[in-house]
């Protein structure tokens, strides 16, 4: 019977060293410490989750309470409340601010009702349009222009003035031209009586890159001025005639509004924009004055009332509540699903 060779790498169970009592105690202490840390981490996570949910539900309860209060006390539009509160001779101020377009603050839907409230109020001795706009939709501007002329005819003793502050251009000047008088600061920018349509073309770039357009239409002019196909001279001429027609409507409105005050200078209608000083020389405005000066010197009243249409406090509160709700909800989900850093 042969004896197997001795294996230096094999350690039999009986040959393994027995850990000392001190080492065993260290191992037990490490296990207990790790278990306590895990319990502490889990407890911290649960506390954070519970705290966030408490904050969330408290915020929602508070928001609902505020919404109910607003619903009870602010049912009507804020502008209407301001109008009904006028008890002494005053000037109505209406802001025409930003781009004139449907769905914006400076839209016909918002501004025409404000104008009507101001003209109908017996304590309002005159209306002032505070102009800070680069222009916008000729349709929206035209509707406001027509509404001003109609109200001037219905209330001939109640004047309306337009005061350009930083900018009263394009569609903004279209609206201002309906006023009895227009004022501006010497550094205001006024004019830009013209119409534009923006576009671009990618035809040459597509050829270089080997890209082709595969546009299908029903109707020969349905893809008019498509940026991915070559220009069609007939379509370009058609669109130019359309722009010229709208431009002529703009010119007619300005001439009807300003009358003989306009200088005999064709550049006025070329799209150029002027400072208040030059605009006065050309008859685009009647003088240099601020809103406060017009209130004092033209209307001879001391009080100004803001008739600018605003969202009701209830609608504003709902908007802020929805924003805060979305923020808190996103935070909660991020806490539940996202990575966690526990110190």
Secondary structure as UniProt FT lines:
FT   TURN            8..9
FT   HELIX           13..15
FT   HELIX           21..73
FT   HELIX           78..84
FT   STRAND          90..97
FT   TURN            102..103
FT   HELIX           108..120
FT   TURN            122..123
FT   STRAND          124..133
FT   HELIX           138..154
FT   TURN            155..157
FT   STRAND          159..169
FT   HELIX           171..176
FT   TURN            177..178
FT   STRAND          181..184
FT   TURN            186..187
FT   STRAND          189..191
FT   HELIX           203..209
FT   TURN            220..225
FT   TURN            227..228
FT   HELIX           233..258
FT   HELIX           259..261
FT   HELIX           266..269
FT   TURN            270..271
FT   STRAND          273..275
FT   HELIX           276..281
FT   TURN            282..283
FT   STRAND          287..288
FT   HELIX           291..294
FT   HELIX           295..299
FT   STRAND          303..306
FT   HELIX           313..337
//
